[in-house]
Amino acid sequence: MLISDQIIGEFIQTRQTTEEICAPLTQEDYVIQLRNYMSPPKWHLGHTSWFFEDYILKKLDENYQEFNPEFKHIFNSAYQHIEDRYLRSSRGNLSRPSVEEVYEYRDHITNYLAEFLDDHPDQEISFLLTLGIQHEKQHQELLFNDIKYLLGSNPLRPRYSETYEENIIEKQKSKWIKVKEGLYEIGHATTDFCFDNELGKHKVYLNNCKISNKLITNGEYLEFILDGGYENDHLWHAEGWQWLKRNQIKSPMYWHFVDGQWQQYTLKGIRVLDLEAPVTHVSYYEAFAYANWRELRLPTEFEWEVAQDYFDWGKRWEWTESAYQPYPKFKKRTEFIWEYNQNFMVNKKVLRGGSVVTSKNHTRYTYRNFYHPSLRWQFSGIRLAKG
């Protein structure tokens, strides 16, 4: 089976897109790590290169010589089969390798692998290459999250871009989508690429319910704030209330109340809060409290999947009420590459859809994103359900 020109072209384009995302950065931006759950842009650039090197070139090319044997210790992520991994929380301490050397590493991997693919018609390589492309697209989105955080946390609040529009307003008329009681099939079942946590199509019984066809806006969320939503402990999970008090949370991330006016830091810099734009950068705790205040709820991931044809989804990752856990037919695999998702199935909530910074041709309606309920640096929003 020959590897198609299309997938080779997608590989090269993916590598270029990652570097285009980083192009507006200064040299100093590449090393910053402000939180344990973040990674410096330089690390993302190195890690996505290590992935192709470790899982394709070292595995399948007996003549390949590593660019730098030490890189596997610092650019590995959470793969347990690699010993002596560098602590995630210390990635921001890596002044070396330099940004220049990491880009040399990227060029080496991109060019070597592109030549290697031309000469090796192999179905296994095609699968691993596709996985590597989708993995890098995940990191492209993480790059946007991390870059916005490192710039938005700077007291100067520098803009990332003059033109990047993250606040896309939904124009459709608001209505409730009915989901009828019954059995529904959930999960990925085609031969197209998906991650292992989507596999195992299975039946789920749903009760009658309704789901909003629109996301909650900044204006709607502001009403919650003005009504004392962040001061009313009855609206919050106990853990969420403790999180709120411990971190002195009073509004979504990147909101600022300045001279009697609400403003929001965006990738275009600080802007007056757009009341019609979908609210973003809220935690699950906040999404739950807001739904509680409205005397409504968040949809489950299964309700979301059944109703998604009626949404214009893809502007915000949408919190669901579903815990991140394996589907009934999920099979734990022992091969090293299948450590991909199974290690994270605890203490997280599922998000569905995608966001304005999700890479092209990456998400789909069965895609299961997942984060700890406290995290909100990703472009996350709220859709409500009832019944």
Contacts in CASP RR format, 6 or more apart in sequence:
PFRMAT RR
TARGET T0000
AUTHOR 0000-0000-0000
METHOD contacts of the structure
MODEL  1
MLISDQIIGEFIQTRQTTEEICAPLTQEDYVIQLRNYMSPPKWHLGHTSW
FFEDYILKKLDENYQEFNPEFKHIFNSAYQHIEDRYLRSSRGNLSRPSVE
EVYEYRDHITNYLAEFLDDHPDQEISFLLTLGIQHEKQHQELLFNDIKYL
LGSNPLRPRYSETYEENIIEKQKSKWIKVKEGLYEIGHATTDFCFDNELG
KHKVYLNNCKISNKLITNGEYLEFILDGGYENDHLWHAEGWQWLKRNQIK
SPMYWHFVDGQWQQYTLKGIRVLDLEAPVTHVSYYEAFAYANWRELRLPT
EFEWEVAQDYFDWGKRWEWTESAYQPYPKFKKRTEFIWEYNQNFMVNKKV
LRGGSVVTSKNHTRYTYRNFYHPSLRWQFSGIRLAKG
1 121 0 8 1.000
1 122 0 8 1.000
1 123 0 8 1.000
1 126 0 8 1.000
2 121 0 8 1.000
3 117 0 8 1.000
3 120 0 8 1.000
3 121 0 8 1.000
3 122 0 8 1.000
3 125 0 8 1.000
3 126 0 8 1.000
3 129 0 8 1.000
4 126 0 8 1.000
7 126 0 8 1.000
7 129 0 8 1.000
7 130 0 8 1.000
7 133 0 8 1.000
8 114 0 8 1.000
8 117 0 8 1.000
8 118 0 8 1.000
10 133 0 8 1.000
11 113 0 8 1.000
11 114 0 8 1.000
11 117 0 8 1.000
11 129 0 8 1.000
11 133 0 8 1.000
12 110 0 8 1.000
12 114 0 8 1.000
14 133 0 8 1.000
14 136 0 8 1.000
14 137 0 8 1.000
14 140 0 8 1.000
14 359 0 8 1.000
15 106 0 8 1.000
15 110 0 8 1.000
15 136 0 8 1.000
17 140 0 8 1.000
17 359 0 8 1.000
18 44 0 8 1.000
18 45 0 8 1.000
18 48 0 8 1.000
18 136 0 8 1.000
18 139 0 8 1.000
18 140 0 8 1.000
18 143 0 8 1.000
19 45 0 8 1.000
19 103 0 8 1.000
19 106 0 8 1.000
21 140 0 8 1.000
21 143 0 8 1.000
21 144 0 8 1.000
21 147 0 8 1.000
22 30 0 8 1.000
22 41 0 8 1.000
22 45 0 8 1.000
22 143 0 8 1.000
22 147 0 8 1.000
24 160 0 8 1.000
24 161 0 8 1.000
25 41 0 8 1.000
25 147 0 8 1.000
27 99 0 8 1.000
29 41 0 8 1.000
29 147 0 8 1.000
29 150 0 8 1.000
29 151 0 8 1.000
30 40 0 8 1.000
30 41 0 8 1.000
30 42 0 8 1.000
30 99 0 8 1.000
31 40 0 8 1.000
31 42 0 8 1.000
31 92 0 8 1.000
31 94 0 8 1.000
31 95 0 8 1.000
31 99 0 8 1.000
32 40 0 8 1.000
32 92 0 8 1.000
32 150 0 8 1.000
33 39 0 8 1.000
33 40 0 8 1.000
33 43 0 8 1.000
33 89 0 8 1.000
33 91 0 8 1.000
33 92 0 8 1.000
34 149 0 8 1.000
34 150 0 8 1.000
34 153 0 8 1.000
35 149 0 8 1.000
35 377 0 8 1.000
36 88 0 8 1.000
36 89 0 8 1.000
37 372 0 8 1.000
37 375 0 8 1.000
37 377 0 8 1.000
38 145 0 8 1.000
38 146 0 8 1.000
38 149 0 8 1.000
38 150 0 8 1.000
38 377 0 8 1.000
39 47 0 8 1.000
39 88 0 8 1.000
39 91 0 8 1.000
39 142 0 8 1.000
39 146 0 8 1.000
40 91 0 8 1.000
40 92 0 8 1.000
40 94 0 8 1.000
40 146 0 8 1.000
41 143 0 8 1.000
41 146 0 8 1.000
41 147 0 8 1.000
42 94 0 8 1.000
42 99 0 8 1.000
42 102 0 8 1.000
43 74 0 8 1.000
43 75 0 8 1.000
43 91 0 8 1.000
43 92 0 8 1.000
43 94 0 8 1.000
44 139 0 8 1.000
44 142 0 8 1.000
44 143 0 8 1.000
44 146 0 8 1.000
45 102 0 8 1.000
45 103 0 8 1.000
45 106 0 8 1.000
46 71 0 8 1.000
46 75 0 8 1.000
46 102 0 8 1.000
46 105 0 8 1.000
46 106 0 8 1.000
47 75 0 8 1.000
47 76 0 8 1.000
47 77 0 8 1.000
47 139 0 8 1.000
48 132 0 8 1.000
48 135 0 8 1.000
48 136 0 8 1.000
48 139 0 8 1.000
49 75 0 8 1.000
49 102 0 8 1.000
49 105 0 8 1.000
49 106 0 8 1.000
49 108 0 8 1.000
49 109 0 8 1.000
49 110 0 8 1.000
50 71 0 8 1.000
50 72 0 8 1.000
50 75 0 8 1.000
50 76 0 8 1.000
51 132 0 8 1.000
51 135 0 8 1.000
51 136 0 8 1.000
52 109 0 8 1.000
52 113 0 8 1.000
52 132 0 8 1.000
53 64 0 8 1.000
53 66 0 8 1.000
53 67 0 8 1.000
53 71 0 8 1.000
53 109 0 8 1.000
54 72 0 8 1.000
54 76 0 8 1.000
55 128 0 8 1.000
55 131 0 8 1.000
55 132 0 8 1.000
55 337 0 8 1.000
56 113 0 8 1.000
56 116 0 8 1.000
56 125 0 8 1.000
56 128 0 8 1.000
56 129 0 8 1.000
57 64 0 8 1.000
57 109 0 8 1.000
57 112 0 8 1.000
57 113 0 8 1.000
57 116 0 8 1.000
58 64 0 8 1.000
58 66 0 8 1.000
59 128 0 8 1.000
60 120 0 8 1.000
60 122 0 8 1.000
60 124 0 8 1.000
60 125 0 8 1.000
60 128 0 8 1.000
61 116 0 8 1.000
64 112 0 8 1.000
66 72 0 8 1.000
67 105 0 8 1.000
67 108 0 8 1.000
67 109 0 8 1.000
68 97 0 8 1.000
68 105 0 8 1.000
71 97 0 8 1.000
71 105 0 8 1.000
72 82 0 8 1.000
73 82 0 8 1.000
73 84 0 8 1.000
73 85 0 8 1.000
73 86 0 8 1.000
74 86 0 8 1.000
74 91 0 8 1.000
74 94 0 8 1.000
76 82 0 8 1.000
76 85 0 8 1.000
76 86 0 8 1.000
77 88 0 8 1.000
78 85 0 8 1.000
78 88 0 8 1.000
78 339 0 8 1.000
78 343 0 8 1.000
78 344 0 8 1.000
79 85 0 8 1.000
79 336 0 8 1.000
79 339 0 8 1.000
80 339 0 8 1.000
80 343 0 8 1.000
81 336 0 8 1.000
81 339 0 8 1.000
86 94 0 8 1.000
97 105 0 8 1.000
117 125 0 8 1.000
117 129 0 8 1.000
128 337 0 8 1.000
130 193 0 8 1.000
131 193 0 8 1.000
131 337 0 8 1.000
134 193 0 8 1.000
134 195 0 8 1.000
134 362 0 8 1.000
137 359 0 8 1.000
137 361 0 8 1.000
137 362 0 8 1.000
138 359 0 8 1.000
138 362 0 8 1.000
140 357 0 8 1.000
140 359 0 8 1.000
141 355 0 8 1.000
141 357 0 8 1.000
141 358 0 8 1.000
141 359 0 8 1.000
141 362 0 8 1.000
141 378 0 8 1.000
144 267 0 8 1.000
144 357 0 8 1.000
144 379 0 8 1.000
145 357 0 8 1.000
145 377 0 8 1.000
145 378 0 8 1.000
145 379 0 8 1.000
146 377 0 8 1.000
147 160 0 8 1.000
148 160 0 8 1.000
148 254 0 8 1.000
148 265 0 8 1.000
148 267 0 8 1.000
148 377 0 8 1.000
149 377 0 8 1.000
151 157 0 8 1.000
151 158 0 8 1.000
151 159 0 8 1.000
151 160 0 8 1.000
152 158 0 8 1.000
152 254 0 8 1.000
152 265 0 8 1.000
157 265 0 8 1.000
157 269 0 8 1.000
157 270 0 8 1.000
158 269 0 8 1.000
159 267 0 8 1.000
159 268 0 8 1.000
159 269 0 8 1.000
160 267 0 8 1.000
160 268 0 8 1.000
160 269 0 8 1.000
161 267 0 8 1.000
161 268 0 8 1.000
162 268 0 8 1.000
163 268 0 8 1.000
164 267 0 8 1.000
164 268 0 8 1.000
165 268 0 8 1.000
165 356 0 8 1.000
166 266 0 8 1.000
166 267 0 8 1.000
166 268 0 8 1.000
166 280 0 8 1.000
166 356 0 8 1.000
166 357 0 8 1.000
166 379 0 8 1.000
167 266 0 8 1.000
167 274 0 8 1.000
167 277 0 8 1.000
167 278 0 8 1.000
167 280 0 8 1.000
168 277 0 8 1.000
168 278 0 8 1.000
168 315 0 8 1.000
168 356 0 8 1.000
169 274 0 8 1.000
169 276 0 8 1.000
169 277 0 8 1.000
169 278 0 8 1.000
170 214 0 8 1.000
170 215 0 8 1.000
170 278 0 8 1.000
170 312 0 8 1.000
170 315 0 8 1.000
172 213 0 8 1.000
172 214 0 8 1.000
172 312 0 8 1.000
174 212 0 8 1.000
174 213 0 8 1.000
174 214 0 8 1.000
175 212 0 8 1.000
175 213 0 8 1.000
176 210 0 8 1.000
176 211 0 8 1.000
176 212 0 8 1.000
176 213 0 8 1.000
176 386 0 8 1.000
177 210 0 8 1.000
177 211 0 8 1.000
177 212 0 8 1.000
177 213 0 8 1.000
177 307 0 8 1.000
177 310 0 8 1.000
177 311 0 8 1.000
178 208 0 8 1.000
178 209 0 8 1.000
178 210 0 8 1.000
179 206 0 8 1.000
179 208 0 8 1.000
179 209 0 8 1.000
179 210 0 8 1.000
179 211 0 8 1.000
179 303 0 8 1.000
179 306 0 8 1.000
179 307 0 8 1.000
180 208 0 8 1.000
181 206 0 8 1.000
181 207 0 8 1.000
181 208 0 8 1.000
182 205 0 8 1.000
182 206 0 8 1.000
183 203 0 8 1.000
183 204 0 8 1.000
183 205 0 8 1.000
183 206 0 8 1.000
184 203 0 8 1.000
184 204 0 8 1.000
184 205 0 8 1.000
184 206 0 8 1.000
184 302 0 8 1.000
184 305 0 8 1.000
184 306 0 8 1.000
185 201 0 8 1.000
185 202 0 8 1.000
185 203 0 8 1.000
185 204 0 8 1.000
186 201 0 8 1.000
186 202 0 8 1.000
186 203 0 8 1.000
186 204 0 8 1.000
186 302 0 8 1.000
186 305 0 8 1.000
186 306 0 8 1.000
186 327 0 8 1.000
186 366 0 8 1.000
187 198 0 8 1.000
187 199 0 8 1.000
187 200 0 8 1.000
187 201 0 8 1.000
187 202 0 8 1.000
187 305 0 8 1.000
187 327 0 8 1.000
187 366 0 8 1.000
188 194 0 8 1.000
188 198 0 8 1.000
188 199 0 8 1.000
188 200 0 8 1.000
188 201 0 8 1.000
188 364 0 8 1.000
188 366 0 8 1.000
189 200 0 8 1.000
189 201 0 8 1.000
192 364 0 8 1.000
194 364 0 8 1.000
194 366 0 8 1.000
194 367 0 8 1.000
195 340 0 8 1.000
195 341 0 8 1.000
195 367 0 8 1.000
195 368 0 8 1.000
196 330 0 8 1.000
196 333 0 8 1.000
196 338 0 8 1.000
196 340 0 8 1.000
196 341 0 8 1.000
196 342 0 8 1.000
197 326 0 8 1.000
197 327 0 8 1.000
197 330 0 8 1.000
197 341 0 8 1.000
197 342 0 8 1.000
197 345 0 8 1.000
197 368 0 8 1.000
198 366 0 8 1.000
198 367 0 8 1.000
198 368 0 8 1.000
199 327 0 8 1.000
199 329 0 8 1.000
199 330 0 8 1.000
200 327 0 8 1.000
200 328 0 8 1.000
200 329 0 8 1.000
200 330 0 8 1.000
201 329 0 8 1.000
202 327 0 8 1.000
202 328 0 8 1.000
202 329 0 8 1.000
204 302 0 8 1.000
206 302 0 8 1.000
206 303 0 8 1.000
206 306 0 8 1.000
207 387 0 8 1.000
208 387 0 8 1.000
209 299 0 8 1.000
209 303 0 8 1.000
209 385 0 8 1.000
209 386 0 8 1.000
209 387 0 8 1.000
210 385 0 8 1.000
210 386 0 8 1.000
210 387 0 8 1.000
211 299 0 8 1.000
211 303 0 8 1.000
211 304 0 8 1.000
211 307 0 8 1.000
211 310 0 8 1.000
211 383 0 8 1.000
211 384 0 8 1.000
211 385 0 8 1.000
212 383 0 8 1.000
212 384 0 8 1.000
212 385 0 8 1.000
213 310 0 8 1.000
213 311 0 8 1.000
213 312 0 8 1.000
214 383 0 8 1.000
215 278 0 8 1.000
215 279 0 8 1.000
215 315 0 8 1.000
215 316 0 8 1.000
215 318 0 8 1.000
215 381 0 8 1.000
215 382 0 8 1.000
215 383 0 8 1.000
216 278 0 8 1.000
216 279 0 8 1.000
216 290 0 8 1.000
216 381 0 8 1.000
216 382 0 8 1.000
216 383 0 8 1.000
216 384 0 8 1.000
217 275 0 8 1.000
217 276 0 8 1.000
217 277 0 8 1.000
217 278 0 8 1.000
217 279 0 8 1.000
218 264 0 8 1.000
218 273 0 8 1.000
218 274 0 8 1.000
218 275 0 8 1.000
218 276 0 8 1.000
218 277 0 8 1.000
218 278 0 8 1.000
218 279 0 8 1.000
219 273 0 8 1.000
219 275 0 8 1.000
219 276 0 8 1.000
219 279 0 8 1.000
220 279 0 8 1.000
221 252 0 8 1.000
221 279 0 8 1.000
221 282 0 8 1.000
221 290 0 8 1.000
221 382 0 8 1.000
222 262 0 8 1.000
222 273 0 8 1.000
222 275 0 8 1.000
224 289 0 8 1.000
224 290 0 8 1.000
224 293 0 8 1.000
225 250 0 8 1.000
225 251 0 8 1.000
227 293 0 8 1.000
229 235 0 8 1.000
229 289 0 8 1.000
229 293 0 8 1.000
230 244 0 8 1.000
230 249 0 8 1.000
230 250 0 8 1.000
230 251 0 8 1.000
232 293 0 8 1.000
233 241 0 8 1.000
235 289 0 8 1.000
235 292 0 8 1.000
235 293 0 8 1.000
236 244 0 8 1.000
236 285 0 8 1.000
236 288 0 8 1.000
236 289 0 8 1.000
236 292 0 8 1.000
237 285 0 8 1.000
237 288 0 8 1.000
237 289 0 8 1.000
239 285 0 8 1.000
239 373 0 8 1.000
240 285 0 8 1.000
240 289 0 8 1.000
240 373 0 8 1.000
240 374 0 8 1.000
243 249 0 8 1.000
243 283 0 8 1.000
243 285 0 8 1.000
243 374 0 8 1.000
244 285 0 8 1.000
249 286 0 8 1.000
251 257 0 8 1.000
252 279 0 8 1.000
252 280 0 8 1.000
252 281 0 8 1.000
252 282 0 8 1.000
252 286 0 8 1.000
252 376 0 8 1.000
253 281 0 8 1.000
253 282 0 8 1.000
253 376 0 8 1.000
253 377 0 8 1.000
254 264 0 8 1.000
254 265 0 8 1.000
254 266 0 8 1.000
254 281 0 8 1.000
255 262 0 8 1.000
255 263 0 8 1.000
255 264 0 8 1.000
255 273 0 8 1.000
256 262 0 8 1.000
256 263 0 8 1.000
256 264 0 8 1.000
256 265 0 8 1.000
256 270 0 8 1.000
257 263 0 8 1.000
261 272 0 8 1.000
261 273 0 8 1.000
262 272 0 8 1.000
262 273 0 8 1.000
263 270 0 8 1.000
263 271 0 8 1.000
263 272 0 8 1.000
263 273 0 8 1.000
264 270 0 8 1.000
264 271 0 8 1.000
264 272 0 8 1.000
264 273 0 8 1.000
264 274 0 8 1.000
265 271 0 8 1.000
278 315 0 8 1.000
278 316 0 8 1.000
278 381 0 8 1.000
279 316 0 8 1.000
279 381 0 8 1.000
279 382 0 8 1.000
280 316 0 8 1.000
280 355 0 8 1.000
280 379 0 8 1.000
280 380 0 8 1.000
280 381 0 8 1.000
281 376 0 8 1.000
281 377 0 8 1.000
281 378 0 8 1.000
281 379 0 8 1.000
281 380 0 8 1.000
282 290 0 8 1.000
282 319 0 8 1.000
282 376 0 8 1.000
282 380 0 8 1.000
282 381 0 8 1.000
282 382 0 8 1.000
283 373 0 8 1.000
283 374 0 8 1.000
283 375 0 8 1.000
283 376 0 8 1.000
283 380 0 8 1.000
284 319 0 8 1.000
284 349 0 8 1.000
284 371 0 8 1.000
284 373 0 8 1.000
284 374 0 8 1.000
285 373 0 8 1.000
285 374 0 8 1.000
286 376 0 8 1.000
287 298 0 8 1.000
287 319 0 8 1.000
287 380 0 8 1.000
287 381 0 8 1.000
287 382 0 8 1.000
288 298 0 8 1.000
288 319 0 8 1.000
288 321 0 8 1.000
290 382 0 8 1.000
291 297 0 8 1.000
291 298 0 8 1.000
291 382 0 8 1.000
291 384 0 8 1.000
294 384 0 8 1.000
296 384 0 8 1.000
296 385 0 8 1.000
296 386 0 8 1.000
297 321 0 8 1.000
297 384 0 8 1.000
297 385 0 8 1.000
297 386 0 8 1.000
297 387 0 8 1.000
298 319 0 8 1.000
298 320 0 8 1.000
298 321 0 8 1.000
298 382 0 8 1.000
298 383 0 8 1.000
298 384 0 8 1.000
298 385 0 8 1.000
299 307 0 8 1.000
299 320 0 8 1.000
299 321 0 8 1.000
299 383 0 8 1.000
299 384 0 8 1.000
299 385 0 8 1.000
300 320 0 8 1.000
300 321 0 8 1.000
300 322 0 8 1.000
300 385 0 8 1.000
301 320 0 8 1.000
301 322 0 8 1.000
301 350 0 8 1.000
301 352 0 8 1.000
301 368 0 8 1.000
302 322 0 8 1.000
303 385 0 8 1.000
304 318 0 8 1.000
304 320 0 8 1.000
304 352 0 8 1.000
304 353 0 8 1.000
304 383 0 8 1.000
305 352 0 8 1.000
305 365 0 8 1.000
305 366 0 8 1.000
308 352 0 8 1.000
308 353 0 8 1.000
308 365 0 8 1.000
311 383 0 8 1.000
313 352 0 8 1.000
313 353 0 8 1.000
313 354 0 8 1.000
313 365 0 8 1.000
314 353 0 8 1.000
314 354 0 8 1.000
314 355 0 8 1.000
314 356 0 8 1.000
314 358 0 8 1.000
314 363 0 8 1.000
315 354 0 8 1.000
315 355 0 8 1.000
315 356 0 8 1.000
316 354 0 8 1.000
316 355 0 8 1.000
316 356 0 8 1.000
316 379 0 8 1.000
316 380 0 8 1.000
316 381 0 8 1.000
316 382 0 8 1.000
317 351 0 8 1.000
317 352 0 8 1.000
317 353 0 8 1.000
317 354 0 8 1.000
317 355 0 8 1.000
317 358 0 8 1.000
317 369 0 8 1.000
317 378 0 8 1.000
317 379 0 8 1.000
317 380 0 8 1.000
317 381 0 8 1.000
318 351 0 8 1.000
318 352 0 8 1.000
318 353 0 8 1.000
318 354 0 8 1.000
318 380 0 8 1.000
318 381 0 8 1.000
318 382 0 8 1.000
318 383 0 8 1.000
319 349 0 8 1.000
319 351 0 8 1.000
319 380 0 8 1.000
319 381 0 8 1.000
319 382 0 8 1.000
320 349 0 8 1.000
320 350 0 8 1.000
320 351 0 8 1.000
320 352 0 8 1.000
321 349 0 8 1.000
322 349 0 8 1.000
322 350 0 8 1.000
323 348 0 8 1.000
323 349 0 8 1.000
323 350 0 8 1.000
324 344 0 8 1.000
324 345 0 8 1.000
324 346 0 8 1.000
324 348 0 8 1.000
324 349 0 8 1.000
324 350 0 8 1.000
324 368 0 8 1.000
324 370 0 8 1.000
325 345 0 8 1.000
326 332 0 8 1.000
326 342 0 8 1.000
326 345 0 8 1.000
330 342 0 8 1.000
332 338 0 8 1.000
332 342 0 8 1.000
333 342 0 8 1.000
344 370 0 8 1.000
347 372 0 8 1.000
348 370 0 8 1.000
348 371 0 8 1.000
348 372 0 8 1.000
348 373 0 8 1.000
349 370 0 8 1.000
349 371 0 8 1.000
349 372 0 8 1.000
349 373 0 8 1.000
350 368 0 8 1.000
350 369 0 8 1.000
350 370 0 8 1.000
351 369 0 8 1.000
351 370 0 8 1.000
351 371 0 8 1.000
351 378 0 8 1.000
351 380 0 8 1.000
352 365 0 8 1.000
352 367 0 8 1.000
352 368 0 8 1.000
352 369 0 8 1.000
353 363 0 8 1.000
353 365 0 8 1.000
353 367 0 8 1.000
353 369 0 8 1.000
354 363 0 8 1.000
354 367 0 8 1.000
354 369 0 8 1.000
355 378 0 8 1.000
355 379 0 8 1.000
355 380 0 8 1.000
356 379 0 8 1.000
357 379 0 8 1.000
371 378 0 8 1.000
371 380 0 8 1.000
END
